[in-house]
Amino acid sequence: MSYPADVRYTSDHEWIRVSGDTGQIGITDYAQQQLGDVVYVELPDVGRTFEQGEQFGSIESVKAVSDLYCPVSGEVVGVNAALTETPESVNQRPYDTWIITVKLSNADELAALHDAAAYAAMIDEG
């Protein structure tokens, strides 16, 4: 499993890659492996705002449906509409396939997220 150092991780297995005041959000390699083949991703509307830890959508696989949680508070400024046609790209390239982009409303919340080493340790502890 891979844990890129350029993203921050949640305990719920989402990642966020921040650039300036926006962040792209996706699910981790661990999450996609646990889910199995992804068949559907529920996307929120652009313009919606979410608080840190709030559910913003769901992801469905052949095994289960899992909720997706926002790693930080912010406004959705982009959704990856390609996922409606090719949801399996989450399995193929979990750290290149973002689900939503948010404009951060409180960058200080990033400090509560795991770095790669802490996330890897959490996974290893099982």
C-alpha positions, 0 to 999 in steps of 0.5 A, a space after each residue: 500500500 502507498 501513503 503519499 507524503 503530499 496529502 493529509 489523511 483522516 481516520 475515516 480513510 479520506 485524503 486531502 491534497 491542498 494547494 493554496 486555499 483549495 483542497 482535492 479530496 479522495 479516498 485512500 489506497 487502503 479504503 479502495 482495497 477494503 471496498 473492492 470494485 467501486 461501481 458508484 460515487 455519489 457527488 454533492 452539488 457545487 456550492 454546498 458547504 460542509 463542516 469538518 467530519 460531515 458526510 459529503 457523499 457516498 461510495 458504492 462497491 460490489 461489497 458495500 456502501 460507505 459514507 464519505 466525510 469531509 476532512 476540512 470545513 469548506 465549500 465545494 468548488 468542484 466535483 469529479 463528474 468523470 466518476 459518474 462514467 468511470 467510478 472504477 478509476 478510484 480503484 486504479 489510481 486512488 491518489 490521482 482520482 479526486 472526488 471533490 475540491 473544496 475551498 477551505 474555510 479554516 486551514 487550521 483544521 489540517 493540523 488535526 489530520 494524519 501525515 503519511 507516517 501517522 496514517 501508515 501506523 494507524 493502518 498497521 495497528 489495524 
